[in-house]
Amino acid sequence: MELLLLIFALEVPAVLALLDCTNRSPGDFAGGADDRRSWLAWLAVAVATAWLLVGNGIVLGYYHTVVRRSGGS
């Protein structure tokens, strides 16, 4: 049971980042719609690999590249 809770806790940030990326307009990304599309693909990989801690690195990259650039809105 504890293992499932740990995996769930590791997956939550990746899923929330994917939802955040889905709800952002292409203008929030440096490369426009193409950049948004590539971030959606990377965040899908992050959701699949978050329990290996690889996905959380992708989420950190998304935060520093997109969220901080757009002012966190």
C-alpha angles and dihedrals in degrees: 000000000000090000091056091050090050092050090048091050091051093049098050098076091048093050092047091049090051090051090047091051091048092054096047122096119239088249090070090066125077092228097039121223094349091055091047091051092051092048090052089054093047092048090051086056088048091055090051094048103033092104087059089053090240092101092055089061089055090050090052089051090051091051094051095042103040113013097045091043093056094045096255095285 
